[in-house]
Amino acid sequence: MTDLGTIRQEIDEIDRGIVEAFEKRMDLCRQVAEVKIGTGKAVLDRGREREKLETLAALASDEFNAHGVTELFSQIMAMSRKLQYRILTEHGKLAGEEFVRTEGLPSPEHCVAYQGVEGAYSHAAACRFFGEKAAVKAYPKWADVMQAVASGEADYGVLPLANSSAGMVNDVYDLLIEYRNYIVGEVELKVEHALLGLPGATLPDIQEVYSHPQGLMQCAHYLDRHPDWNRHSVSNTALSAKKVLEDGKIFQAAIASRLAGELYGLQVLESPVNDSDKNTTRFIVVCRKNLCRTDAGKVSICFEVPHESGSLYNILSHFIYNNINMNKIESRPIPEKKWQYRFFVDFDGNLADAGVQNALTGIRQEAAMLRILGNY
Ligand SMILES: O=C(O)C(=O)C[C@]1(C(=O)O)C=C[C@@H](O)C=C1
């Protein structure tokens, strides 16, 4: 039997040959990129790749190797594309060039929009980001906030995007696509809910509890310990406090902030009632203008991929290849395309970074849709 050392020597020699052939191939791909820049032809040519994979797989001696050859050459061609995107980027074909770079965000001229009523967590987030003196304006729905920003009625809008216990705020993700506003900032707020009742009410009086669905979700374990309480959703936590005051019923309680309790003259029956003491909501600040702070360190994008095997993997490979740290991925259904999804990804970086530009150039060409939602 041949010993391991001898076999390995032979493998090493073959591998050297593969590297040499790979480098020759990449040199040719460099030339392909120059031609494509000249002609404006897209880097990705699915037809050519499919044909190549079929031809090469047919050269293999058995099915196992045919599968291996398909895998190997898919990767080689993916590498070739990444090299070409880099060259495209070097030639100034930048993804994300539509953004206007700014040292700091301009102060609001008109107002900052938030959803709910005074005392809402979004109100607190707006004050945290823009300062207590900023002119804020409440709107009934999240879509109204987006619309006010899109129309210029408000300079900025503050919306909750995710909560550390209840997860993503689906509707706000969908609104980011529906409206062409940009994310220009973010603010995290530790959320501590209180159970609020009318002055004089006690815990045993309570039968009906009102809050925003997110508030109810974030206090689900606490509420489970009171199975006889009926839970009701309203459009905002602070609004639930207002409602309890206005209804004047001793058996009603709201789940909202202490501040909302103070504003609407309710008393704290129990606090905190959220299940996790780390309960934190991440709010985004949106603007109609495509502003990007020069020191921005996070990019948010949304993309759709063709409905075929491996397409998400291919898109994510652009982050790995360009050494980009992706810190969040979420998906939302595309209503017009049954069982298809759009993806929302956050990653570290600035649109001026070469790696970010390479990755976005690749994703722009290979995804069915790409939107850069913001760099902040
Ligand atoms: O032939 C091309 O057009 C290339 O860009 C080269 C190549 C390859 O590496 O073979 C790479 C990307 C295309 O999707 C198809 C093929």
The ligand as a MOL file (V3000), in Angstrom:
LIG
                    3D

  0  0  0     0  0            999 V3000
M  V30 BEGIN CTAB
M  V30 COUNTS 16 16 0 0 0
M  V30 BEGIN ATOM
M  V30 1 O -18.1200 34.9580 -19.0270 0
M  V30 2 C -18.4410 35.9270 -18.3550 0
M  V30 3 O -19.2630 36.7980 -18.7460 0
M  V30 4 C -17.8550 36.1190 -17.0280 0
M  V30 5 O -18.0790 37.1300 -16.4160 0
M  V30 6 C -17.0430 35.0210 -16.4380 0
M  V30 7 C -17.8520 34.1070 -15.5610 0
M  V30 8 C -16.8960 32.9440 -15.1830 0
M  V30 9 O -16.1930 33.0890 -14.1950 0
M  V30 10 O -16.8780 31.9830 -15.9210 0
M  V30 11 C -18.2690 34.8690 -14.3460 0
M  V30 12 C -19.4990 35.4570 -14.2210 0
M  V30 13 C -20.5900 35.2470 -15.1630 0
M  V30 14 O -21.7780 35.0380 -14.4860 0
M  V30 15 C -20.2980 34.1560 -16.1000 0
M  V30 16 C -19.0570 33.6240 -16.2420 0
M  V30 END ATOM
M  V30 BEGIN BOND
M  V30 1 2 1 2
M  V30 2 1 2 3
M  V30 3 1 2 4
M  V30 4 2 4 5
M  V30 5 1 4 6
M  V30 6 1 6 7
M  V30 7 1 7 8
M  V30 8 1 7 11
M  V30 9 1 7 16
M  V30 10 2 8 9
M  V30 11 1 8 10
M  V30 12 2 11 12
M  V30 13 1 12 13
M  V30 14 1 13 14
M  V30 15 1 13 15
M  V30 16 2 15 16
M  V30 END BOND
M  V30 END CTAB
M  END
